[in-house]
Every structure is written in C-alpha cells, then in structure tokens.
Amino acid sequence: MIGDFSEEQIIDIVDTLESMYNRRTFYDMDPYRVLIRTILSQRTRDENTDQASDRLFSVYPTMSDIANAPVDKIAELVHCAGFYNVKSKRIKEVSKILIDEYDGVVPDTVNELMKLPGVGRKTANCVMVFGFDKEAIPVDVHVHRISNRLGLVHTQTPEETEEVLCEIVPMDYWIPINDLMVQFGQTICRPISPKHDMCPFVGVCEFYNSSD
C-alpha cells in the first residue's frame, strides 16, 4: 500500500503545496465551532458549509445556545448545508452530550471524539488539527484521491490512506496536509479534468505518467 517515494520527496511535496496555498483557520481554533462546522461539512461544498456555520453561530453562538435551540430553527439556519434535518438533530445532540457528559469541554483525543454521534475518524481528525492544532491527518475525498493519484499510497479506503500517510509522512508535516491537499484538489487536481498544465508534480505523479 506504500508508494515508491522517499521521505525527502514527500517533504518536498508538502513544502511545494505550502508555497502555493495559505493554510486556512476556522473560528480561531475554537474546538467546539470546528466540530460543529465539520459535522455540517459532511457531503457538502465548502461555501455552503461556511454559510450554514456562519448563520448558525450568528443566532446561537454558544454550545448551550445550540443545545437548547429548537431543532426546526437549527434546521432552518443550516438548510444550505444539505441533509439539514439529520445534521440539525445531530449537532443539537452532540452539544447536549458535551454539556451533560464532558462539562462543556470538547475532548481532545480521536477516540473520545469518536464516541460522539456522527463523528467518524475524518471529523475527529479535523477537530484535532483545526481545533487543537494537534498532529493528525484528516483524510477526505481530496486527500484520498490525491495521495493515490500521486502514488504516495495505493489504498482503497480513506482509513487505509490515513494509516499509510501516518507511516510515511514525518509527524511535523501532518497538520498542514489536509488543508493544503483540499485546496490543491479544488483548484488543480480536480476529480474531473485535472489541470495537468498547472500541476508542479507531473514529473512524479503516477496518474499523469500512466495516462501518457
């Protein structure tokens, strides 16, 4: 499952992405807001996630506010995020659990985060990176696709991709990988019609060289 890349080449890939994009932050590293935003982001475009999150927090700015808010009002505010009925119930439930069982504090470990309803590995890892600035590699569709296209990994699932990336990428480079690859996947290494003429990695990319 591990590709034929040296550690030096992997570091060079991350450094190149760092030179191309600015790392984004969400809600000033507030773990709770990052958690809610990430739940809203599931199967949703970034712009819709941002709009839904901003609308929600403008009306209900705190964990307690959301825990006590009517589900139908939450659903109305996050409507643009898609699957809003499920997500509105989930974020209210998560908020209540955090208050009742965690004294209003978002846990800072992947295993504990995954005990919350609707929180899988990607969401938990996003909270670790964007909420706590702790080493983790959230693997979404972009990270999974790009890692396999380049040939860093040869995996079938995001979970496998995370496992291999954690093995081959030096830990000092874990935190920026998700955000950089997401931006790269949105602008250049797109799912359909990737922009090979703009890609700095065509010389080492398995996908590009196998299509010649």
C-alpha positions as semicolon CSV with decimal commas, in nm:
position;residue;x (nm);y (nm);z (nm)
1;M;0,000;0,000;0,000
2;I;0,304;0,228;0,033
3;G;0,422;0,409;-0,280
4;D;0,777;0,445;-0,402
5;F;0,852;0,790;-0,257
6;S;1,142;0,882;-0,033
7;E;1,088;1,089;0,280
8;E;1,271;1,375;0,108
9;Q;1,030;1,363;-0,186
10;I;0,728;1,360;0,046
11;I;0,860;1,662;0,236
12;D;0,920;1,838;-0,095
13;I;0,558;1,777;-0,198
14;V;0,426;1,928;0,126
15;D;0,668;2,221;0,104
16;T;0,560;2,288;-0,255
17;L;0,194;2,291;-0,152
18;E;0,283;2,525;0,135
19;S;0,435;2,765;-0,119
20;M;0,118;2,752;-0,331
21;Y;-0,152;2,797;-0,067
22;N;-0,209;2,972;0,263
23;R;-0,326;2,747;0,544
24;R;-0,680;2,830;0,650
25;T;-0,808;2,850;1,005
26;F;-1,167;2,812;1,117
27;Y;-1,324;3,010;1,400
28;D;-0,991;3,095;1,563
29;M;-0,921;2,733;1,654
30;D;-1,231;2,704;1,873
31;P;-1,271;2,324;1,909
32;Y;-1,648;2,335;1,952
33;R;-1,710;2,552;1,647
34;V;-1,467;2,345;1,443
35;L;-1,655;2,030;1,548
36;I;-1,994;2,171;1,451
37;R;-1,861;2,311;1,124
38;T;-1,707;1,975;1,036
39;I;-2,032;1,791;1,105
40;L;-2,210;2,040;0,879
41;S;-1,943;1,992;0,611
42;Q;-2,018;1,624;0,557
43;R;-2,113;1,574;0,189
44;T;-2,135;1,949;0,145
45;R;-1,937;2,207;-0,052
46;D;-1,713;2,441;0,148
47;E;-1,904;2,755;0,054
48;N;-2,232;2,604;0,174
49;T;-2,066;2,483;0,493
50;D;-1,930;2,830;0,563
51;Q;-2,268;2,990;0,503
52;A;-2,452;2,741;0,723
53;S;-2,198;2,769;1,003
54;D;-2,198;3,149;0,997
55;R;-2,577;3,164;1,003
56;L;-2,598;2,914;1,288
57;F;-2,338;3,083;1,510
58;S;-2,476;3,430;1,443
59;V;-2,804;3,323;1,607
60;Y;-2,677;3,060;1,852
61;P;-2,315;3,150;1,936
62;T;-2,253;2,906;2,223
63;M;-2,274;2,535;2,293
64;S;-2,552;2,597;2,543
65;D;-2,746;2,806;2,293
66;I;-2,740;2,526;2,036
67;A;-2,818;2,257;2,293
68;N;-3,132;2,447;2,393
69;A;-3,237;2,565;2,048
70;P;-3,541;2,417;1,869
71;V;-3,431;2,161;1,612
72;D;-3,652;2,314;1,345
73;K;-3,486;2,653;1,394
74;I;-3,140;2,496;1,368
75;A;-3,251;2,315;1,051
76;E;-3,372;2,642;0,903
77;L;-3,036;2,808;0,969
78;V;-2,824;2,523;0,826
79;H;-3,056;2,443;0,537
80;C;-2,793;2,522;0,273
81;A;-2,555;2,258;0,412
82;G;-2,762;1,969;0,279
83;F;-2,905;1,681;0,482
84;Y;-3,005;1,958;0,720
85;N;-3,269;1,761;0,910
86;V;-3,018;1,494;1,010
87;K;-2,741;1,743;1,080
88;S;-2,958;1,976;1,289
89;K;-3,060;1,689;1,518
90;R;-2,701;1,568;1,535
91;I;-2,540;1,898;1,632
92;K;-2,805;1,958;1,897
93;E;-2,749;1,608;2,036
94;V;-2,371;1,647;2,032
95;S;-2,400;1,981;2,210
96;K;-2,619;1,833;2,483
97;I;-2,382;1,537;2,530
98;L;-2,082;1,769;2,559
99;I;-2,260;1,969;2,828
100;D;-2,401;1,670;3,018
101;E;-2,106;1,431;2,994
102;Y;-1,800;1,645;2,925
103;D;-1,872;1,958;3,133
104;G;-1,897;2,162;2,814
105;V;-1,542;2,078;2,703
106;V;-1,470;1,920;2,365
107;P;-1,245;1,614;2,415
108;D;-0,900;1,637;2,260
109;T;-0,841;1,276;2,159
110;V;-0,961;1,098;1,846
111;N;-1,100;0,802;2,040
112;E;-1,305;1,020;2,273
113;L;-1,432;1,240;1,991
114;M;-1,547;0,932;1,801
115;K;-1,780;0,845;2,088
116;L;-1,994;1,141;1,986
117;P;-2,281;1,067;1,743
118;G;-2,197;1,136;1,383
119;V;-1,825;1,179;1,449
120;G;-1,605;0,947;1,244
121;R;-1,228;0,946;1,201
122;K;-1,219;1,229;0,948
123;T;-1,430;1,459;1,163
124;A;-1,234;1,370;1,477
125;N;-0,904;1,431;1,299
126;C;-1,030;1,767;1,168
127;V;-1,107;1,874;1,524
128;M;-0,760;1,764;1,632
129;V;-0,593;1,966;1,355
130;F;-0,815;2,272;1,322
131;G;-0,945;2,289;1,678
132;F;-0,645;2,184;1,886
133;D;-0,350;2,218;1,645
134;K;-0,254;1,860;1,728
135;E;-0,092;1,617;1,488
136;A;-0,343;1,420;1,283
137;I;-0,417;1,362;0,915
138;P;-0,784;1,405;0,825
139;V;-0,847;1,210;0,505
140;D;-1,138;1,330;0,295
141;V;-1,209;1,266;-0,072
142;H;-0,940;1,512;-0,183
143;V;-0,663;1,370;0,034
144;H;-0,758;1,014;-0,060
145;R;-0,772;1,093;-0,433
146;I;-0,452;1,300;-0,449
147;S;-0,247;1,058;-0,238
148;N;-0,345;0,773;-0,470
149;R;-0,303;0,972;-0,791
150;L;0,048;1,080;-0,695
151;G;0,131;0,727;-0,588
152;L;0,212;0,812;-0,228
153;V;-0,028;0,534;-0,135
154;H;-0,212;0,254;-0,309
155;T;-0,524;0,221;-0,099
156;Q;-0,894;0,153;-0,134
157;T;-1,038;0,346;0,160
158;P;-0,974;0,677;0,339
159;E;-0,897;0,480;0,655
160;E;-0,620;0,291;0,475
161;T;-0,491;0,616;0,329
162;E;-0,470;0,773;0,674
163;E;-0,283;0,472;0,810
164;V;-0,024;0,479;0,532
165;L;0,021;0,856;0,534
166;C;0,081;0,848;0,909
167;E;0,350;0,588;0,844
168;I;0,534;0,765;0,562
169;V;0,488;1,137;0,636
170;P;0,707;1,286;0,912
171;M;0,483;1,395;1,201
172;D;0,598;1,757;1,172
173;Y;0,413;1,767;0,838
174;W;0,084;1,606;0,943
175;I;-0,106;1,918;1,044
176;P;-0,099;2,109;0,712
177;I;-0,160;1,814;0,479
178;N;-0,540;1,813;0,479
179;D;-0,593;2,181;0,415
180;L;-0,322;2,202;0,150
181;M;-0,443;1,896;-0,038
182;V;-0,804;2,012;-0,020
183;Q;-0,712;2,343;-0,181
184;F;-0,494;2,163;-0,438
185;G;-0,781;1,923;-0,511
186;Q;-1,028;2,207;-0,556
187;T;-0,809;2,414;-0,787
188;I;-0,575;2,181;-0,979
189;C;-0,603;1,808;-0,902
190;R;-0,979;1,808;-0,955
191;P;-1,184;1,487;-0,966
192;I;-1,270;1,550;-1,332
193;S;-1,038;1,725;-1,579
194;P;-0,739;1,784;-1,351
195;K;-0,526;2,078;-1,465
196;H;-0,205;1,895;-1,554
197;D;-0,058;2,207;-1,715
198;M;-0,067;2,383;-1,375
199;C;0,048;2,089;-1,164
200;P;0,402;2,101;-1,021
201;F;0,403;1,725;-0,959
202;V;0,359;1,585;-1,311
203;G;0,717;1,462;-1,308
204;V;0,647;1,223;-1,019
205;C;0,270;1,168;-1,049
206;E;0,176;0,807;-1,124
207;F;-0,167;0,906;-1,254
208;Y;-0,026;1,157;-1,503
209;N;0,259;0,936;-1,624
210;S;0,040;0,628;-1,659
211;S;-0,203;0,819;-1,881
212;D;0,065;0,916;-2,134
